[in-house]
Amino acid sequence: MKELAADGTPVSVTWRVLKLARQPYYRWLDKPVADAVLTQEHRANALFDAHHEDPEFGCRFLADEARGAGAAMADRTAWRICRENRWWSVFGKKAAGARRPVRRCTTIS
């Protein structure tokens, strides 16, 4: 917005073309990253550090380690973050499609 205004484009025209309202734009300009996003990232960093140190731990143990490091969260939150980032226990996930289906031969008589 500031770059367009510096180029001489009226701010009101820019808001109308981009379909933005004034108040949310200035609220975002004041605080571009929400507190919830920062909290989520701190929790994810704590879980990643715990997973990097001990990859054989599951999400509940990772949550305990993260809580010990100071990132307060519920087990369900830890599970969701681990699932979104695909941080599985080394022993927990089995390879998909490891078993092959049995082929049955039929004879035509």
C-alpha positions, 0 to 999 in steps of 0.5 A, a space after each residue: 500500500 505504501 509503495 503504491 501511494 509513493 508511486 502516486 496511486 490514490 490510497 482510496 482507489 487501491 483499497 477499492 481495487 483490492 477490495 480492502 477496508 481501511 480498518 482491517 488494513 491498519 489493524 494488520 499494519 499495526 500487528 502483522 502476525 497474530 498472537 495465536 500464530 506466534 504461540 502455534 509456532 513456538 509450540 511447533 518449535 518446541 515439538 520439533 526440538 523434542 522430536 529431533 533429540 529423540 525421534 522414537 518418541 510419540 506425540 504424547 512424549 513429545 508434548 511432555 518434553 515440550 511442556 518441560 521446555 516451557 511450551 504449554 499445550 494439550 496432548 491433542 494440540 501436540 498431536 495435531 501439530 505433529 500430524 500436520 508436520 508428519 513428525 511420527 515416531 520411528 517405530 509408530 508408522 508402518 509402511 503403507 501397502 507392505 502386504 500384497 493382495 493374494 492373486 487367485 487364478 481361475 481356470 476356464 473350462 
